[in-house]
């Protein structure tokens, strides 16, 4: 649940990484994260098609070292269900965290990622199952998790992609205008936002690997944006949000009884 998986053959070649100048942000992140992820690297690209796509390309070439890849601009960013996410410099924070992971159960990983981001940014940010951050009922950020396997290794390579609106995007074609972090934290730059969210994110992902979703469940439910709302699922089913299960499934009270939604391909939205 909540991760997009693909099995990839192991390849001995290492993808060429872009050169990254030493700067205070990079050094700060390295010092904070390296104790959790030995060999961790931080890279920043001026422009890239997609940070997730780049790390998955590297994984196909055999490069599965832990890395954080941020981009000032994405030309073909990807969101859930194939949606696009383009970004211009200064408008958003877009980055991907890639690392080998071997949890007992992958269920709930995107909820843990969203919770970590929300706790690092602002108390008013809420969480919309399974992978969005909301501000006052408007989308503020999205998460896309992809994994690749390399048999016979037990660990998979996980790529955690994150896009956070710093400025409010245009609402063309959208029924509800998106939100921007500037509404809560005026003047916060992409670099400053990354410094706030990255170290706690790595710590949360590693804690999830050890203990699963259950320890994070109370904190997630305290920020659950769907609990108590009348919901409509993509198959037409309607019900009332009732929190999340121990493994991160969405609980919904429907006319035919309680349901637990576990598929990341189900669209959930408040009913009119």
Long-range contacts (C-beta under 8 A, 24 or more apart in sequence): 1-106, 1-107, 1-108, 1-130, 1-247, 1-248, 1-249, 1-262, 1-263, 1-264, 2-106, 2-107, 2-108, 2-109, 2-110, 2-111, 2-130, 2-131, 2-145, 2-248, 2-264, 3-106, 3-109, 3-110, 3-145, 3-146, 3-147, 3-158, 3-264, 4-144, 4-145, 4-146, 4-147, 4-264, 5-146, 5-147, 5-148, 5-149, 5-156, 6-146, 6-147, 6-148, 6-149, 7-148, 7-149, 7-151, 8-59, 8-60, 8-148, 8-149, 8-150, 9-60, 9-150, 10-62, 10-150, 11-60, 11-61, 11-62, 12-62, 13-61, 13-62, 14-58, 14-61, 14-62, 14-63, 15-57, 15-58, 15-61, 15-63, 17-41, 17-43, 17-58, 17-67, 18-43, 18-45, 20-44, 25-191, 25-194, 25-195, 28-195, 29-68, 29-194, 29-195, 29-198, 29-199, 32-198, 32-199, 33-68, 33-198, 33-199, 33-202, 36-202, 36-203, 36-206, 37-66, 37-99, 37-202, 37-206, 38-66, 39-65, 39-66, 40-66, 40-67, 40-68, 40-202, 41-65, 41-66, 41-67, 41-68, 42-67, 42-68, 42-70, 43-67, 43-68, 43-69, 43-70, 44-69, 44-70, 44-71, 44-72, 45-69, 45-70, 45-71, 45-72, 46-71, 46-72, 46-73, 47-71, 47-72, 47-73, 47-74, 47-75, 48-73, 48-74, 48-75, 49-74, 49-75, 49-76, 49-77, 50-74, 50-76, 50-77, 50-78, 50-161, 51-77, 51-94, 51-95, 51-96, 51-161, 52-77, 52-78, 52-96, 52-144, 52-146, 52-159, 52-161, 53-78, 54-96, 55-96, 55-98, 55-159, 56-146, 56-148, 56-159, 58-98, 59-98, 59-148, 59-157, 59-159, 60-148, 64-98, 64-100, 64-150, 64-157, 65-98, 66-98, 66-99, 66-100, 67-97, 67-98, 67-99, 68-95, 68-96, 68-97, 68-98, 68-198, 69-95, 69-96, 69-98, 70-94, 70-95, 70-190, 70-194, 71-95, 72-190, 74-163, 77-161, 77-163, 78-144, 78-161, 79-142, 79-144, 79-163, 80-131, 80-142, 80-143, 80-144, 80-264, 81-265, 81-267, 85-142, 85-163, 87-163, 90-166, 90-167, 90-189, 90-190, 91-165, 91-166, 91-167, 91-169, 92-163, 92-164, 92-165, 92-166, 92-167, 92-169, 92-190, 93-162, 93-163, 93-164, 93-166, 93-190, 93-193, 93-194, 93-197, 94-161, 94-162, 94-163, 94-164, 95-161, 95-162, 95-194, 95-198, 96-159, 96-160, 96-161, 96-162, 97-159, 97-160, 97-162, 97-198, 97-201, 97-202, 97-205, 98-157, 98-158, 98-159, 98-160, 99-157, 99-158, 99-202, 99-205, 100-153, 100-155, 100-156, 100-157, 100-158, 101-147, 101-155, 101-156, 101-157, 101-158, 101-205, 101-209, 102-154, 102-155, 102-156, 102-209, 103-208, 103-209, 103-210, 103-212, 104-212, 105-212, 105-213, 105-247, 106-147, 107-212, 107-213, 107-247, 107-248, 107-249, 107-262, 108-208, 108-212, 108-213, 108-216, 108-244, 108-247, 108-248, 109-145, 109-158, 109-160, 109-205, 109-208, 109-213, 109-248, 110-143, 110-145, 110-264, 111-213, 111-216, 111-220, 111-244, 111-248, 112-204, 112-205, 112-207, 112-208, 112-213, 112-216, 112-220, 113-143, 113-145, 113-160, 113-162, 113-201, 113-204, 113-205, 114-141, 114-143, 114-220, 115-204, 115-216, 115-219, 115-220, 115-223, 116-197, 116-200, 116-201, 116-203, 116-204, 116-205, 117-141, 117-143, 117-162, 117-164, 117-197, 117-201, 118-223, 119-200, 119-219, 120-196, 120-197, 120-200, 120-201, 121-164, 121-181, 121-184, 121-185, 121-193, 121-196, 121-197, 122-181, 122-184, 122-185, 124-184, 125-184, 125-223, 126-223, 126-224, 126-225, 127-220, 127-223, 127-224, 127-225, 128-225, 128-226, 128-268, 129-224, 129-226, 129-244, 129-250, 129-261, 129-268, 130-248, 130-250, 130-264, 131-264, 133-164, 134-179, 134-225, 135-179, 135-183, 135-184, 136-179, 137-176, 137-225, 137-270, 138-176, 138-177, 138-178, 138-179, 139-165, 139-176, 139-178, 139-179, 140-164, 140-165, 140-178, 140-179, 140-180, 140-181, 141-165, 158-205, 160-201, 160-205, 162-197, 162-201, 164-193, 164-197, 166-190, 166-193, 212-247, 213-246, 213-247, 213-248, 214-246, 214-247, 217-244, 217-246, 217-248, 220-244, 226-250, 226-268, 226-270, 229-270, 229-271, 230-270, 230-271, 231-268, 231-269, 231-270, 231-271, 232-268, 232-269, 232-270, 232-271, 233-261, 233-266, 233-267, 233-268, 234-265, 234-266, 234-267, 234-268, 235-266, 238-271
